Amino acid sequence: MFTRLSSQATKRPLKQWVKTNAQVILATSLAAVTGVGFYFFANPIHANEAEEGLHPPAYPWSHKDIIKREGRFGDYSINEYIPGCVQPFKRRIRRGYQVYREVCSACHSLDRIAWRNLIGVSHTEDEVKAMAEEVEYTDGPNDEGEYFQRPGKPSDYMPRPYPNDEAARASNAGALPPDLSLMIKARHGGADYLFSILTGYMDAPAGVEVREGLYYNPYFPGGAISMARALFDGLVEYEDGTPATTSQMAKDVTTFLAWAAEPEHDERKKMGVKAIIIISILTALSVWLKRARFATLKTRKIV
């Protein structure tokens, strides 16, 4: 026959299991705490200034947030409306692209970003077409088998400052300016590292020698970087009237490069939140259904 068990009887096996495996649980917890502590406090990647550079401080980037900050949902806002366009644009990315175009593009490429990626994000379609047409691209072959020059189109990728790596090295005293498409993803510290590099130039302290052609920057591995300081107050003139200080330009171009490394960032976060909500609801329904279906079976025993 079947008899219903009391709630106290169903809890006894769990309590007995916890008592039996108390030592295993304690050892696992200590191992986890030790591992986390080693990663954050004893890991040499956080402290070896000579090889990894000075660890950059953490800055409150809006795109790093999960919850809302200043009315935003962890995206690249603040937005502003441009006359003639319904969609608001992300003005920090717009300013950052201006800094990249006027300062950084002379040496650094952006191979993974096409002109069309800017449409609806920082520029209108007409603005992007006009900027693309300013650049000549080699295309072909034509009907006669010859290559020709044509104005750029939104589908073209942004031009490289040098035709090849050898030409880039020859123009920069042997140093190769890296492509900036994935720079935020490729460096430890991400946006914090890049912002610190751009604003961290200073005179070498006493006892530190920097050879000719290099510049002292404590955030760069080894402390000596071949790129000279590129940002100075008032170097660009923002169209929205924002004061072009060194820190403001560094913040804007860092935000732009963070977006360039992951253009789908905002949509990914929105889809992620929707997925978490849906999965949470389905999980709750699954737990309720399981308990409802198996409650009568789990509370009975064969006598």
ABEGO torsion letter per residue (X at the ends): XBBBBBAAAAAAAAAAAAAAAAAAAAAAAAAAAAAAAAAAAABAAAABAAAAEBBBBBBBBAAABABBBGGBBGBAOBBBBBBGBABBBBAAAAAAAAAAAAAAAAABBBAABBAAAABGAABBAAAAAAAAAABBBBBOBBAAGBBBBBBBBAABBBBBABABAAAAAAAAGGBBBBBAAAAAAABBGEAAAAAAAAAABBBBBBGBBBBBGBBBBAABBGGBBABBBABBBGABBBAAGBBBBAAAAAAAAAAAAAAAABAAAAAAAAAAAAAAAAAAAAAAAAAAAAAAAAAAAAABBBX
